[in-house]
């Protein structure tokens, strides 16, 4: 097998006595005939020695992680590689980062710290020979995702590999080996030791896995159901929760744009958690706080989720009226697009059009009176309250949105001195 590599990489391999290997996703994708931008390289040389030899041949280096010996190697013409020395890693409690690291000169020892067979194929940059200790090439050809060594060994080393397993399977269109999946489901508790930020980072990649290489089908929700993962991913306080994959909402989720996928997925999760019933805003806010605590979602995403879900469930579970149409109208474009995935928005758009044609305001700013008009008639601390009242009366058809009519209503209101 021959992989096309740049002259810069060959130059570095020569400087390292021909003992430089490309490993991981770049090799895997080359075997599959797919492109990859990330090139991970390794050798038995310590990072300090590699820095010296890079300097001699005009390559730049930057330390990424001193403990792991990881370097970013850059060329003058814009190529970048991530370098690590061969090493042995020791983990505790499924943490993503190793407790201790030992640098070695044995490629087989280095292979044993990796995760799946398809990612454990080494390509010698100069000779073009491959080192494939776990028959990863065969698994790639059969499109099977399988742990190296044993699944118990792999998942007990690093709990984040449970999520990486799902991501790789969905990005590549691989089936997960039965023994690998069974052990993963028994060890899903390992996610408790993974930081919220790491879990969110992987989830962000998983929900858009079908966009990565153009694989048509993303099975991550089925995998999540089979792993019973939600308790440890979201912090649910009960067991055996599944997202119903037989609903139209499940199928519609995959129509979401990549940038909307996480918001759409969390919305789908809430629909299932509430068993497709209306839920009070306090409960919704409580569950969104659960996401905030267990995944460290951003305040912006939390705000989008509240507004999206509260509007969605009104449209979905209550009769459509002017108030719900106005709430929909005030959503941002991305919030509206997620709502549209799960409800038929045509009646909503038709009602909004009718409201506009009838001269009914769709926001406070559309009222024919403003705060300045009310100042002579209303105590200053009551102006916003009265504007809201007038807006609601217009929506309910109790008064026309005409300045004279609105002021006439205001003049009938008595205020305590």
C-alpha positions in Angstrom: 0.0 0.0 0.0 1.3 3.5 -0.9 0.1 6.7 0.6 1.0 10.0 -1.1 3.1 12.0 1.4 4.7 15.4 0.9 8.4 16.0 0.4 8.5 17.8 3.8 7.3 14.6 5.6 9.8 12.5 3.7 12.6 14.9 4.7 11.5 14.6 8.3 11.4 10.8 8.1 15.0 10.9 6.7 16.1 13.1 9.6 14.6 10.5 12.0 16.5 7.6 10.4 13.5 6.3 8.5 11.6 5.5 11.7 8.7 7.9 11.2 5.2 6.6 10.8 1.8 8.0 9.9 -0.9 6.5 12.1 -4.6 6.7 12.8 -7.3 8.4 10.8 -5.2 9.4 7.8 -4.1 5.9 7.1 -7.6 4.5 7.7 -9.1 7.0 5.3 -6.4 6.4 2.7 -7.3 2.7 2.7 -11.0 3.6 2.3 -10.3 6.1 -0.5 -11.4 9.1 1.6 -9.6 12.3 2.2 -8.4 13.5 5.6 -6.8 16.8 6.8 -5.3 15.5 10.0 -1.9 13.7 9.8 -0.7 12.1 13.1 2.9 11.0 13.1 5.0 9.1 15.6 8.4 7.5 16.1 10.5 6.2 18.9 12.3 9.5 19.2 11.6 11.8 22.2 10.0 15.1 21.4 13.1 17.0 22.4 15.2 15.1 19.8 12.5 15.6 17.2 12.5 19.4 17.9 16.3 19.5 17.4 16.1 17.6 14.1 13.2 19.6 12.9 15.2 22.8 13.5 18.1 21.4 11.5 15.9 20.8 8.4 13.9 24.1 8.7 10.7 22.8 10.3 9.0 24.6 13.1 7.7 22.9 16.3 5.4 23.9 19.1 4.8 21.9 22.3 1.1 20.9 22.6 1.3 18.7 25.6 4.7 18.3 27.4 3.5 15.3 29.5 2.4 13.4 26.4 5.3 14.6 24.4 2.9 16.0 21.7 4.3 18.5 19.2 2.8 20.5 16.4 5.2 20.3 13.5 4.8 23.0 10.8 6.4 23.7 7.5 7.0 27.0 5.8 4.4 26.1 3.1 1.5 25.5 5.5 1.7 21.8 6.2 1.0 20.7 9.8 1.5 17.4 11.6 0.9 16.3 15.1 3.8 14.3 16.5 3.9 11.9 19.5 6.7 9.6 20.6 5.9 5.9 21.1 4.6 5.6 24.7 2.8 3.5 27.2 -0.1 5.1 29.1 -1.7 4.2 32.5 -5.2 5.3 33.3 -7.4 5.4 36.4 -11.2 5.5 36.7 -11.7 5.8 33.0 -10.3 9.3 32.8 -9.6 10.7 29.4 -6.1 11.7 30.3 -3.5 9.2 31.5 -2.3 9.2 35.0 1.2 8.5 33.9 3.2 8.2 30.7 6.3 6.1 29.8 8.1 6.8 26.6 9.3 3.6 24.8 11.0 2.6 21.6 8.7 -0.4 20.8 5.9 0.3 18.2 3.8 -2.6 19.6 3.7 -1.1 23.0 2.6 2.2 21.4 -0.1 0.3 19.5 -1.6 -1.1 22.8 -2.5 2.4 24.0 -4.8 3.0 21.0 -8.5 2.4 20.7 -9.9 0.6 17.6 -8.3 -1.7 15.1 -9.1 0.7 12.2 -7.1 3.4 13.9 -4.1 1.3 14.8 -2.4 0.9 11.4 1.1 2.4 11.1 2.5 3.5 7.7 6.2 4.0 7.4 6.8 7.2 5.5 9.9 6.2 3.7 9.5 2.4 3.1 5.7 2.5 2.5 5.4 -0.6 4.6 2.5 -1.0 7.1 2.5 -2.3 10.6 -1.0 -3.7 11.4 -0.9 -5.6 14.7 -4.7 -6.0 15.1 -5.7 -6.7 11.5 -7.3 -3.3 11.2 -7.1 -3.4 7.4 -9.4 -6.4 7.3 -11.9 -4.6 9.7 -11.8 -1.5 7.4 -12.6 -3.7 4.4 -15.5 -5.3 6.3 -16.6 -1.9 7.8 -16.4 -3.2 11.3 -15.5 -1.1 14.3 -13.6 -3.3 16.8 -11.6 -2.7 19.9 -7.9 -3.6 20.0 -6.9 -6.2 22.7 -10.3 -6.5 24.5 -13.2 -4.0 24.9 -12.7 -4.2 28.6 -9.1 -3.1 28.2 -10.0 -0.3 25.8 -12.9 1.3 27.7 -11.4 0.9 31.2 -8.4 2.9 29.9 -10.5 5.9 28.7 -14.2 6.4 29.2 -14.4 9.0 26.4 -13.8 6.1 24.0 -17.5 5.1 24.5 -18.5 8.3 22.7 -15.7 8.0 20.2 -16.9 4.6 19.3 -20.3 5.9 18.4 -18.8 8.8 16.5 -16.4 6.7 14.4 -19.2 4.2 13.6 -21.5 7.0 12.4 -18.9 9.0 10.6 -17.5 6.0 8.7 -20.7 4.0 8.3 -19.2 1.0 10.2 -21.1 -1.6 12.2 -19.9 -1.9 15.8 -18.6 -5.3 16.6 -21.1 -7.1 18.9 -18.6 -7.9 21.7 -17.4 -4.3 21.6 -20.9 -2.9 21.8 -22.0 -5.2 24.6 -19.0 -4.3 26.8 -19.5 -0.6 26.1 -23.1 -0.9 27.3 -21.9 -2.5 30.5 -19.2 0.2 31.0 -21.2 3.3 30.1 -20.8 4.5 33.7 -17.2 5.3 32.8 -18.6 8.6 31.4 -19.1 9.8 35.0 -15.3 10.4 35.1 -15.2 12.5 31.9 -15.5 16.2 32.1 -18.6 18.0 30.8 -16.6 19.9 28.3 -15.1 16.7 26.8 -18.6 15.1 26.5 -20.0 18.1 24.8 -17.1 18.2 22.4 -17.8 14.6 21.3 -21.6 15.1 21.2 -21.2 18.1 18.9 -19.3 15.8 16.5 -21.7 12.9 16.9 -24.9 14.7 16.0 -23.3 15.8 12.7 -21.4 12.6 12.0 -23.3 12.0 8.7 -21.9 15.3 7.3 -18.2 14.4 8.0 -17.6 12.1 5.0 -21.1 12.1 3.4 -22.3 8.9 5.0 -26.0 8.8 4.3 -27.2 7.4 7.6 -26.4 8.5 11.2 -27.3 5.8 13.7 -26.2 7.6 16.8 -29.6 7.7 18.5 -30.0 4.0 18.0 -26.6 3.4 19.5 -27.4 5.8 22.4 -30.6 3.9 23.1 -28.7 0.6 23.1 -26.0 1.9 25.4 -28.6 3.4 27.8 -26.2 6.4 27.8 -28.5 9.3 28.7 -28.2 8.9 32.5 -24.4 9.5 32.2 -24.5 11.9 29.3 -27.2 14.2 30.6 -27.4 13.4 34.2 -30.8 11.8 34.2 -31.9 10.5 37.6 -33.5 7.3 36.2 -32.6 4.3 34.2 -33.7 2.9 30.8 -34.6 6.0 28.9 -34.9 5.8 25.1 -35.7 8.2 22.3 -38.5 6.7 20.2 -37.1 6.1 16.8 -40.5 5.2 15.3 -41.8 8.7 15.4 -41.8 11.3 12.6 -39.9 13.6 14.9 -37.0 11.2 15.0 -36.8 11.1 11.2 -37.3 14.9 10.9 -34.4 15.5 13.2 -31.9 14.4 10.5 -33.3 17.1 8.2 -31.7 19.7 10.5 -28.7 21.7 9.2 -25.4 20.8 10.7 -25.3 24.1 12.7 -28.7 23.4 14.2 -28.2 19.7 15.1 -27.3 20.0 18.7 -30.2 22.4 19.5 -32.5 20.0 17.5 -31.3 17.0 19.3 -31.7 18.4 22.8 -35.2 19.5 21.7 -36.0 16.0 20.5 -34.7 14.6 23.8 -37.1 16.8 25.8 -40.0 15.8 23.6 -39.3 12.2 24.5 -38.6 12.8 28.1 -42.0 14.5 28.5 -43.6 11.7 26.5 -44.9 14.2 23.9 -47.0 16.1 26.4 -47.2 19.8 27.4 -44.8 20.6 30.3 -44.7 23.7 32.5 -41.8 26.2 31.9 -40.4 25.5 35.3 -39.8 21.9 34.4 -38.3 22.8 31.1 -36.0 25.3 32.7 -35.0 22.6 35.2 -34.0 20.1 32.5 -32.1 22.7 30.5 -30.2 23.4 33.7 -29.4 19.7 33.7 -27.8 20.1 30.3 -26.0 23.2 31.5 -24.5 21.3 34.5 -23.7 18.0 32.8 -22.6 19.2 29.4 -21.6 22.8 30.0 -23.8 24.0 27.1 -23.4 27.7 26.5 -25.8 30.3 27.8 -26.8 31.1 24.3 -27.7 27.5 23.5 -29.7 27.3 26.8 -31.6 30.4 25.9 -32.3 29.1 22.4 -33.5 25.8 23.9 -35.9 27.5 26.3 -37.5 29.7 23.6 -37.6 27.0 21.0 -39.1 24.3 23.3 -41.7 26.5 25.0 -43.0 27.8 21.6 -42.8 24.3 20.1 -44.9 22.6 22.7 -47.6 25.3 22.6 -47.9 24.9 18.8 -47.8 21.1 19.1 -50.0 20.4 22.0 -52.4 23.3 22.2 -54.9 24.8 19.7 -53.3 27.4 17.4 -54.2 31.0 18.3 -53.0 34.5 17.8 -50.8 34.5 20.9 -49.0 31.3 19.9 -48.5 32.6 16.4 -47.0 35.8 17.7 -44.6 33.8 20.0 -43.5 31.9 16.9 -43.0 35.1 15.0 -40.7 36.5 17.7 -38.3 33.5 17.5 -34.9 33.9 15.8 -34.4 32.2 12.4 -32.5 29.2 13.9 -35.1 28.8 16.7 -37.9 28.8 14.1 -36.1 26.3 11.9 -35.9 23.8 14.8 -39.6 24.3 15.7 -40.4 23.7 12.0 -38.8 20.3 12.2 -41.3 19.0 14.7 -44.6 20.8 13.8 -46.5 21.7 10.7 -45.7 25.4 10.4 -47.9 26.1 7.4 -51.0 26.9 9.5 -48.8 29.1 11.7 -47.5 31.1 8.7 -51.0 31.4 7.3 -52.3 32.8 10.6 -49.4 35.3 10.9 -50.1 36.5 7.3 -53.8 37.0 8.2 -52.8 38.9 11.3 -50.6 41.2 9.2 -53.3 41.7 6.6 -55.8 42.5 9.4 -53.5 45.1 10.9 -53.1 43.2 14.1 -49.7 43.9 15.7 -47.2 41.1 15.9 -45.0 42.9 18.6 -45.1 45.7 21.0 -43.2 47.9 18.6 -46.0 47.4 16.1 -48.5 49.1 18.3 -49.8 52.5 17.0 -48.9 54.0 20.4 -45.6 54.1 22.2 -44.3 55.0 25.7 -44.1 58.7 24.8 -47.8 58.7 23.9 -48.7 57.3 27.3 -46.6 59.5 29.5 -49.3 62.2 30.0 -51.8 59.5 30.9 -49.9 56.7 32.8 -47.5 56.6 35.7 -44.0 56.0 34.3 -43.6 52.7 36.2 -46.8 51.4 34.6 -46.0 52.2 30.9 -44.6 48.8 29.9 -47.4 47.0 31.7 -50.1 49.1 29.8 -48.4 48.6 26.5 -48.4 44.8 27.0 -52.1 45.0 28.0 -52.9 47.0 24.8 -51.0 44.5 22.8 -52.9 41.5 24.2 -56.2 43.3 23.7 -55.4 43.8 20.1 -54.5 40.1 19.7 -57.7 39.1 21.3 -59.7 41.3 19.0 -61.0 43.6 21.8 -59.6 46.8 20.3 -58.3 47.9 16.9 -54.6 48.8 16.6 -55.5 52.5 16.0 -54.0 55.3 18.1 -57.2 57.0 19.0 -58.8 53.7 20.0 -55.9 52.7 22.1 -55.6 56.0 23.9 -59.3 55.9 24.6 -58.8 52.5 26.4 -55.9 54.0 28.4 -58.0 56.9 29.6 -60.5 54.5 31.1 -57.9 52.9 33.3 -57.7 54.2 36.9 -54.4 54.2 38.7 -53.9 54.5 42.5 -52.2 57.7 43.5 
